[in-house]
Amino acid sequence: MRVLRAVSGVVVGGVVVLTIVVVAAAVLAGQRSVQGPGVGVVAAHVVAAVVVVGAQVLADRQRRPSGVVLGSGVALGVSAALLWTQWGV
């Protein structure tokens, strides 16, 4: 279970970093009056980051394997959905 928590933790960290980059790009675009990521894109990244961090915290605190799998599964699933819908991966 440690490997699953570690992998999902790395993915969650990536989502958080990606969210910071998207928010920074939106702020810079607004300051320079150029087109940047829209409100919907920024909101999707922020909501996804909050959900995956919460799921990862729950997975890290679980002692039962089912709780770890569920929490990590939610974190990985939401991360995959974010990449699929926002980045076309």
DRENMAR-148403 format. One line per field, with one value per atom (N, C-alpha, C, CB): chain; atom name; residue in three letters; residue number from 1; x negated, y negated, z. Coordinates in nm, 2 decimals, padded with zeros to 4 digits. Each point is the difference from the previous one (the first is absolute). Glycine has a CB too. Layout:
% DRENMAR-148403
chain c(A|...)
atom c(CA|...)
res c(ALA|...)
n c(NUM|...)
x c(X|...)
y c(Y|...)
z c(Z|...)
***
This chain:
% DRENMAR-148403
chain c(A|A|A|A|A|A|A|A|A|A|A|A|A|A|A|A|A|A|A|A|A|A|A|A|A|A|A|A|A|A|A|A|A|A|A|A|A|A|A|A|A|A|A|A|A|A|A|A|A|A|A|A|A|A|A|A|A|A|A|A|A|A|A|A|A|A|A|A|A|A|A|A|A|A|A|A|A|A|A|A|A|A|A|A|A|A|A|A|A|A|A|A|A|A|A|A|A|A|A|A|A|A|A|A|A|A|A|A|A|A|A|A|A|A|A|A|A|A|A|A|A|A|A|A|A|A|A|A|A|A|A|A|A|A|A|A|A|A|A|A|A|A|A|A|A|A|A|A|A|A|A|A|A|A|A|A|A|A|A|A|A|A|A|A|A|A|A|A|A|A|A|A|A|A|A|A|A|A|A|A|A|A|A|A|A|A|A|A|A|A|A|A|A|A|A|A|A|A|A|A|A|A|A|A|A|A|A|A|A|A|A|A|A|A|A|A|A|A|A|A|A|A|A|A|A|A|A|A|A|A|A|A|A|A|A|A|A|A|A|A|A|A|A|A|A|A|A|A|A|A|A|A|A|A|A|A|A|A|A|A|A|A|A|A|A|A|A|A|A|A|A|A|A|A|A|A|A|A|A|A|A|A|A|A|A|A|A|A|A|A|A|A|A|A|A|A|A|A|A|A|A|A|A|A|A|A|A|A|A|A|A|A|A|A|A|A|A|A|A|A|A|A|A|A|A|A|A|A|A|A|A|A|A|A|A|A|A|A|A|A|A|A|A|A|A|A|A|A|A|A|A|A|A|A|A|A)
atom c(N|CA|C|CB|N|CA|C|CB|N|CA|C|CB|N|CA|C|CB|N|CA|C|CB|N|CA|C|CB|N|CA|C|CB|N|CA|C|CB|N|CA|C|CB|N|CA|C|CB|N|CA|C|CB|N|CA|C|CB|N|CA|C|CB|N|CA|C|CB|N|CA|C|CB|N|CA|C|CB|N|CA|C|CB|N|CA|C|CB|N|CA|C|CB|N|CA|C|CB|N|CA|C|CB|N|CA|C|CB|N|CA|C|CB|N|CA|C|CB|N|CA|C|CB|N|CA|C|CB|N|CA|C|CB|N|CA|C|CB|N|CA|C|CB|N|CA|C|CB|N|CA|C|CB|N|CA|C|CB|N|CA|C|CB|N|CA|C|CB|N|CA|C|CB|N|CA|C|CB|N|CA|C|CB|N|CA|C|CB|N|CA|C|CB|N|CA|C|CB|N|CA|C|CB|N|CA|C|CB|N|CA|C|CB|N|CA|C|CB|N|CA|C|CB|N|CA|C|CB|N|CA|C|CB|N|CA|C|CB|N|CA|C|CB|N|CA|C|CB|N|CA|C|CB|N|CA|C|CB|N|CA|C|CB|N|CA|C|CB|N|CA|C|CB|N|CA|C|CB|N|CA|C|CB|N|CA|C|CB|N|CA|C|CB|N|CA|C|CB|N|CA|C|CB|N|CA|C|CB|N|CA|C|CB|N|CA|C|CB|N|CA|C|CB|N|CA|C|CB|N|CA|C|CB|N|CA|C|CB|N|CA|C|CB|N|CA|C|CB|N|CA|C|CB|N|CA|C|CB|N|CA|C|CB|N|CA|C|CB|N|CA|C|CB|N|CA|C|CB|N|CA|C|CB|N|CA|C|CB|N|CA|C|CB|N|CA|C|CB|N|CA|C|CB|N|CA|C|CB|N|CA|C|CB|N|CA|C|CB|N|CA|C|CB|N|CA|C|CB|N|CA|C|CB|N|CA|C|CB|N|CA|C|CB)
res c(MET|MET|MET|MET|ARG|ARG|ARG|ARG|VAL|VAL|VAL|VAL|LEU|LEU|LEU|LEU|ARG|ARG|ARG|ARG|ALA|ALA|ALA|ALA|VAL|VAL|VAL|VAL|SER|SER|SER|SER|GLY|GLY|GLY|GLY|VAL|VAL|VAL|VAL|VAL|VAL|VAL|VAL|VAL|VAL|VAL|VAL|GLY|GLY|GLY|GLY|GLY|GLY|GLY|GLY|VAL|VAL|VAL|VAL|VAL|VAL|VAL|VAL|VAL|VAL|VAL|VAL|LEU|LEU|LEU|LEU|THR|THR|THR|THR|ILE|ILE|ILE|ILE|VAL|VAL|VAL|VAL|VAL|VAL|VAL|VAL|VAL|VAL|VAL|VAL|ALA|ALA|ALA|ALA|ALA|ALA|ALA|ALA|ALA|ALA|ALA|ALA|VAL|VAL|VAL|VAL|LEU|LEU|LEU|LEU|ALA|ALA|ALA|ALA|GLY|GLY|GLY|GLY|GLN|GLN|GLN|GLN|ARG|ARG|ARG|ARG|SER|SER|SER|SER|VAL|VAL|VAL|VAL|GLN|GLN|GLN|GLN|GLY|GLY|GLY|GLY|PRO|PRO|PRO|PRO|GLY|GLY|GLY|GLY|VAL|VAL|VAL|VAL|GLY|GLY|GLY|GLY|VAL|VAL|VAL|VAL|VAL|VAL|VAL|VAL|ALA|ALA|ALA|ALA|ALA|ALA|ALA|ALA|HIS|HIS|HIS|HIS|VAL|VAL|VAL|VAL|VAL|VAL|VAL|VAL|ALA|ALA|ALA|ALA|ALA|ALA|ALA|ALA|VAL|VAL|VAL|VAL|VAL|VAL|VAL|VAL|VAL|VAL|VAL|VAL|VAL|VAL|VAL|VAL|GLY|GLY|GLY|GLY|ALA|ALA|ALA|ALA|GLN|GLN|GLN|GLN|VAL|VAL|VAL|VAL|LEU|LEU|LEU|LEU|ALA|ALA|ALA|ALA|ASP|ASP|ASP|ASP|ARG|ARG|ARG|ARG|GLN|GLN|GLN|GLN|ARG|ARG|ARG|ARG|ARG|ARG|ARG|ARG|PRO|PRO|PRO|PRO|SER|SER|SER|SER|GLY|GLY|GLY|GLY|VAL|VAL|VAL|VAL|VAL|VAL|VAL|VAL|LEU|LEU|LEU|LEU|GLY|GLY|GLY|GLY|SER|SER|SER|SER|GLY|GLY|GLY|GLY|VAL|VAL|VAL|VAL|ALA|ALA|ALA|ALA|LEU|LEU|LEU|LEU|GLY|GLY|GLY|GLY|VAL|VAL|VAL|VAL|SER|SER|SER|SER|ALA|ALA|ALA|ALA|ALA|ALA|ALA|ALA|LEU|LEU|LEU|LEU|LEU|LEU|LEU|LEU|TRP|TRP|TRP|TRP|THR|THR|THR|THR|GLN|GLN|GLN|GLN|TRP|TRP|TRP|TRP|GLY|GLY|GLY|GLY|VAL|VAL|VAL|VAL)
n c(1|1|1|1|2|2|2|2|3|3|3|3|4|4|4|4|5|5|5|5|6|6|6|6|7|7|7|7|8|8|8|8|9|9|9|9|10|10|10|10|11|11|11|11|12|12|12|12|13|13|13|13|14|14|14|14|15|15|15|15|16|16|16|16|17|17|17|17|18|18|18|18|19|19|19|19|20|20|20|20|21|21|21|21|22|22|22|22|23|23|23|23|24|24|24|24|25|25|25|25|26|26|26|26|27|27|27|27|28|28|28|28|29|29|29|29|30|30|30|30|31|31|31|31|32|32|32|32|33|33|33|33|34|34|34|34|35|35|35|35|36|36|36|36|37|37|37|37|38|38|38|38|39|39|39|39|40|40|40|40|41|41|41|41|42|42|42|42|43|43|43|43|44|44|44|44|45|45|45|45|46|46|46|46|47|47|47|47|48|48|48|48|49|49|49|49|50|50|50|50|51|51|51|51|52|52|52|52|53|53|53|53|54|54|54|54|55|55|55|55|56|56|56|56|57|57|57|57|58|58|58|58|59|59|59|59|60|60|60|60|61|61|61|61|62|62|62|62|63|63|63|63|64|64|64|64|65|65|65|65|66|66|66|66|67|67|67|67|68|68|68|68|69|69|69|69|70|70|70|70|71|71|71|71|72|72|72|72|73|73|73|73|74|74|74|74|75|75|75|75|76|76|76|76|77|77|77|77|78|78|78|78|79|79|79|79|80|80|80|80|81|81|81|81|82|82|82|82|83|83|83|83|84|84|84|84|85|85|85|85|86|86|86|86|87|87|87|87|88|88|88|88|89|89|89|89)
x c(-00.08|00.08|-00.09|00.18|-00.30|-00.08|-00.03|-00.11|00.09|-00.03|00.11|-00.15|00.28|00.11|00.02|00.11|-00.13|00.00|-00.11|00.10|-00.21|-00.12|00.03|-00.16|00.21|00.03|00.11|-00.07|00.18|00.10|-00.04|00.17|-00.26|-00.05|-00.08|-00.01|-00.07|-00.08|00.09|-00.19|00.30|00.09|00.08|00.03|00.00|00.07|-00.09|00.13|-00.26|-00.09|-00.01|-00.13|00.13|00.00|00.12|-00.13|00.25|00.12|-00.01|00.14|-00.19|-00.01|-00.10|00.05|-00.16|-00.09|00.06|-00.19|00.26|00.07|00.10|-00.03|00.10|00.11|-00.07|00.14|-00.25|-00.07|-00.05|-00.08|00.03|-00.04|00.12|-00.19|00.30|00.12|00.05|00.06|-00.05|00.04|-00.10|00.11|-00.24|-00.10|00.01|-00.15|00.18|00.02|00.12|-00.11|00.22|00.12|-00.03|00.14|-00.21|-00.03|-00.09|00.02|-00.12|-00.09|00.07|-00.19|00.27|00.08|00.09|-00.01|00.07|00.09|-00.08|00.15|-00.27|-00.08|-00.05|-00.07|00.05|-00.06|00.11|-00.21|00.33|00.12|-00.02|00.03|-00.07|00.00|00.09|-00.24|00.27|00.09|-00.08|00.14|-00.07|-00.06|00.10|-00.17|00.14|00.10|00.12|-00.18|00.30|00.12|00.04|00.08|00.03|00.04|00.04|00.08|-00.02|00.04|-00.12|00.20|-00.31|-00.12|-00.07|-00.03|00.03|-00.06|00.08|-00.10|00.23|00.09|-00.01|00.15|-00.16|-00.01|-00.13|00.13|-00.24|-00.13|00.01|-00.12|00.17|00.01|00.09|-00.04|00.15|00.09|-00.06|00.20|-00.27|-00.06|-00.12|00.06|-00.13|-00.11|00.05|-00.13|00.24|00.05|00.05|00.07|00.00|00.05|-00.11|00.20|-00.30|-00.11|-00.08|-00.01|-00.01|-00.08|00.08|-00.11|00.24|00.09|00.00|00.14|-00.13|00.00|-00.13|00.16|-00.27|-00.13|-00.03|-00.08|00.13|-00.01|00.08|-00.03|00.15|00.08|-00.07|00.21|-00.27|-00.07|-00.12|00.08|-00.15|-00.12|00.03|-00.11|00.23|00.04|00.07|00.02|00.01|00.07|-00.09|00.17|-00.13|-00.08|00.05|-00.04|00.17|00.06|-00.04|00.19|-00.22|-00.03|00.11|-00.15|00.27|00.12|00.00|00.13|-00.16|00.00|-00.11|00.10|-00.21|-00.12|00.03|-00.16|00.22|00.03|00.11|-00.06|00.16|00.10|-00.05|00.17|-00.24|-00.06|-00.09|00.03|-00.12|-00.10|00.07|-00.18|00.28|00.08|00.07|00.03|00.03|00.07|-00.11|00.18|-00.29|-00.10|-00.05|-00.07|00.04|-00.04|00.10|-00.15|00.28|00.11|00.03|00.09|-00.09|00.03|-00.12|00.14|-00.26|-00.12|00.01|-00.14|00.18|00.01|00.12|-00.09|00.20|00.11|-00.05|00.17|-00.24|-00.05|-00.09|00.01|-00.10|-00.09|00.08|-00.19|00.29|00.07|00.09|00.00|00.07|00.09|-00.07|00.17|-00.28|-00.06|-00.12|00.09|-00.15|-00.13|00.00|-00.12|00.23|00.02|-00.10|00.09|-00.14|-00.10|00.07|-00.15)
y c(00.12|-00.12|-00.13|00.13|-00.11|-00.12|-00.05|00.08|00.01|-00.04|-00.07|00.20|-00.15|-00.07|-00.14|00.22|-00.23|-00.14|-00.09|00.10|-00.04|-00.08|-00.05|00.13|-00.04|-00.04|-00.10|00.23|-00.21|-00.10|-00.13|00.19|-00.18|-00.13|-00.08|00.12|-00.05|-00.07|-00.06|00.16|-00.09|-00.06|-00.12|00.23|-00.22|-00.11|-00.12|00.16|-00.14|-00.11|-00.06|00.11|-00.03|-00.06|-00.08|00.20|-00.15|-00.08|-00.13|00.21|-00.22|-00.12|-00.10|00.13|-00.08|-00.08|-00.05|00.12|-00.04|-00.04|-00.10|00.22|-00.21|-00.10|-00.14|00.18|-00.18|-00.12|-00.06|00.09|-00.02|-00.05|-00.06|00.17|-00.10|-00.05|-00.13|00.24|-00.25|-00.12|-00.11|00.13|-00.11|-00.10|-00.04|00.09|00.00|-00.04|-00.09|00.21|-00.18|-00.08|-00.14|00.21|-00.22|-00.13|-00.08|00.10|-00.04|-00.07|-00.04|00.13|-00.05|-00.03|-00.12|00.24|-00.24|-00.12|-00.13|00.16|-00.15|-00.12|-00.05|00.08|00.00|-00.04|-00.01|00.11|-00.10|-00.01|00.09|-00.24|00.36|00.10|00.12|-00.07|00.15|00.11|00.11|-00.05|00.10|00.10|00.11|-00.17|00.25|00.10|-00.07|00.17|-00.12|-00.06|00.04|00.00|-00.06|00.02|00.15|-00.24|00.30|00.14|00.09|-00.05|00.02|00.09|-00.02|-00.02|-00.10|-00.03|00.07|-00.22|00.21|00.06|00.15|-00.20|00.26|00.14|00.05|00.00|-00.07|00.04|-00.02|-00.06|-00.05|-00.02|00.10|-00.25|00.28|00.10|00.13|-00.13|00.17|00.13|00.01|00.02|-00.13|00.00|00.02|-00.15|00.09|00.01|00.14|-00.24|00.30|00.14|00.10|-00.07|00.06|00.10|-00.01|00.00|-00.12|-00.02|00.06|-00.21|00.19|00.05|00.16|-00.21|00.26|00.15|00.06|-00.03|-00.04|00.05|00.00|-00.08|-00.03|-00.01|00.12|-00.25|00.27|00.11|00.14|-00.13|00.15|00.12|00.02|-00.02|-00.09|00.01|00.03|-00.16|00.13|00.02|00.14|-00.25|00.31|00.13|00.11|-00.07|00.16|00.12|00.12|-00.09|00.09|00.12|-00.02|00.02|00.09|00.00|-00.06|00.20|-00.17|-00.05|-00.15|00.21|-00.27|-00.15|-00.06|00.02|00.05|-00.05|00.00|00.08|00.04|00.01|-00.10|00.25|-00.27|-00.09|-00.14|00.15|-00.20|-00.13|-00.03|00.00|00.10|-00.02|00.01|00.10|-00.01|00.01|-00.13|00.24|-00.31|-00.12|-00.11|00.06|-00.06|-00.10|00.03|-00.02|00.14|00.03|-00.02|00.17|-00.13|-00.02|-00.15|00.21|-00.29|-00.14|-00.06|-00.02|00.06|-00.05|00.04|00.01|00.11|00.05|-00.08|00.23|-00.25|-00.08|-00.14|00.14|-00.20|-00.14|00.00|-00.05|00.14|00.00|00.03|00.08|00.01|00.04|-00.12|00.24|-00.31|-00.10|-00.14|00.12|-00.15|-00.13|00.00|-00.05|00.16|00.00|00.09|-00.05|00.13|00.08|00.12|-00.20|00.24|00.11|00.13|-00.13)
z c(00.00|00.00|00.00|00.12|-00.07|00.00|-00.14|00.21|-00.30|-00.14|-00.06|-00.03|00.05|-00.05|00.05|-00.02|00.15|00.07|-00.06|00.21|-00.23|-00.05|-00.14|00.14|-00.23|-00.14|00.00|-00.08|00.15|00.00|00.06|00.01|00.09|00.06|-00.10|00.22|-00.30|-00.10|-00.11|00.04|-00.07|-00.10|00.06|-00.10|00.22|00.07|00.01|00.13|-00.10|-00.01|-00.13|00.18|-00.29|-00.13|-00.03|-00.07|00.11|-00.02|00.07|-00.02|00.14|00.08|-00.07|00.21|-00.26|-00.08|-00.12|00.09|-00.16|-00.13|00.03|-00.09|00.20|00.04|00.03|00.09|-00.03|00.03|-00.13|00.22|-00.32|-00.13|-00.07|-00.01|00.01|-00.07|00.06|-00.06|00.19|00.07|-00.03|00.18|-00.18|-00.03|-00.14|00.17|-00.26|-00.14|-00.02|-00.07|00.14|-00.01|00.06|00.02|00.09|00.06|-00.10|00.23|-00.28|-00.09|-00.13|00.10|-00.15|-00.12|00.03|-00.08|00.19|00.04|00.02|00.11|-00.06|00.02|-00.13|00.22|-00.32|-00.13|-00.10|00.06|-00.03|-00.09|-00.12|00.07|-00.05|-00.10|00.04|-00.07|-00.03|00.03|00.07|-00.20|00.31|00.08|00.03|00.10|00.00|00.04|00.05|00.05|-00.09|00.05|00.14|-00.23|00.28|00.14|00.02|00.01|-00.11|00.01|00.01|-00.13|00.06|00.01|00.13|-00.24|00.29|00.13|00.11|-00.08|00.07|00.10|00.00|-00.02|-00.09|-00.01|00.06|-00.21|00.19|00.06|00.15|-00.21|00.26|00.15|00.06|-00.04|-00.01|00.06|00.00|-00.08|-00.03|-00.01|00.10|-00.24|00.26|00.09|00.15|-00.16|00.19|00.13|00.03|00.00|-00.10|00.01|00.01|-00.13|00.05|00.00|00.13|-00.25|00.30|00.12|00.12|-00.09|00.09|00.10|00.00|-00.01|-00.11|-00.02|00.04|-00.18|00.15|00.04|00.15|-00.23|00.29|00.15|00.06|-00.01|-00.04|00.05|-00.02|-00.04|-00.08|-00.03|00.09|-00.24|00.27|00.08|00.15|-00.15|00.19|00.14|00.02|00.03|-00.14|00.02|00.03|-00.16|00.24|00.04|-00.08|00.23|-00.27|-00.07|-00.15|00.17|-00.23|-00.15|-00.08|00.04|-00.01|-00.08|00.01|00.04|00.07|00.01|-00.08|00.23|-00.23|-00.08|-00.15|00.18|-00.22|-00.14|-00.04|00.01|00.07|-00.03|-00.01|00.11|-00.01|00.00|-00.12|00.25|-00.27|-00.11|-00.13|00.14|-00.15|-00.12|-00.04|00.05|00.05|-00.02|-00.05|00.17|-00.10|-00.04|-00.14|00.24|-00.28|-00.13|-00.11|00.10|-00.06|-00.10|-00.03|00.09|00.01|-00.02|-00.08|00.22|-00.19|-00.07|-00.15|00.21|-00.23|-00.14|-00.07|00.06|00.01|-00.06|-00.03|00.12|-00.04|-00.02|-00.13|00.25|-00.26|-00.11|-00.13|00.15|-00.14|-00.12|-00.05|00.08|00.01|-00.04|-00.03|00.14|-00.06|-00.02|-00.09|00.23|-00.24|-00.07|-00.12|00.21|-00.23|-00.12|00.00|-00.12|00.23|00.00|-00.01|00.14)
***
